[in-house]
Amino acid sequence: MKVTVNGALCTGHGRCYSLAPDVFEPDDEGYNLERDVPIDVPAEHEESARLAAHACPEGAISMAES
């Protein structure tokens, strides 16, 4: 699975990296570090990545099966 964080929508709530710290990482300002680029999610972290995507209040995280 791949996830992408839309940088225009991300407002830095931090739910993604709180729920899936092995997938998402904050930058110095609290936004997701990797924005607007697909992130490969290892199979063992797919469930937490899905939870993080659904918890994003802006809907900034999109998922695609690889």
C-alpha positions in Angstrom: 0.0 0.0 0.0 1.1 3.6 -0.6 -0.2 6.7 1.2 0.2 10.3 0.2 -0.3 13.3 2.4 -1.7 16.3 0.6 0.4 19.2 1.7 -2.3 21.8 0.8 -4.7 20.1 3.2 -2.4 19.1 6.1 -2.8 21.5 9.0 -0.5 19.7 11.5 -3.0 18.1 13.9 -0.5 15.2 14.3 -3.0 12.4 14.4 -1.3 10.5 11.6 2.1 10.3 13.3 0.5 9.7 16.7 -1.4 6.7 15.4 1.2 5.4 12.9 4.6 6.6 14.0 6.3 3.9 11.9 4.7 5.4 8.7 4.4 9.1 9.4 6.8 11.6 10.9 6.4 15.2 11.9 8.6 18.1 10.6 9.8 20.9 12.9 6.5 22.7 12.6 4.3 19.7 13.4 3.2 19.0 9.8 3.8 15.6 8.2 7.4 15.5 7.1 6.6 13.7 3.8 4.0 15.6 1.9 2.9 15.3 -1.7 5.0 12.2 -2.3 3.8 8.5 -2.1 5.0 6.7 1.0 5.4 2.9 0.8 3.8 1.3 3.8 5.2 -2.1 4.9 2.5 -4.7 5.3 2.9 -4.9 9.0 2.0 -1.1 9.3 -1.0 -1.0 6.9 -3.6 -1.2 9.6 -2.2 1.7 11.6 -1.8 3.7 8.4 -5.4 3.2 7.6 -6.4 4.3 11.1 -4.3 7.4 10.7 -5.9 8.2 7.3 -9.4 7.8 8.7 -8.5 10.0 11.7 -7.2 12.9 9.7 -9.8 15.7 10.2 -8.9 17.3 6.8 -8.9 14.1 4.9 -5.3 14.9 3.7 -4.2 11.3 3.5 -5.0 9.2 0.5 -4.4 5.5 0.2 -3.7 3.3 -2.9 -3.1 -0.4 -3.0 0.2 -1.2 -4.6 
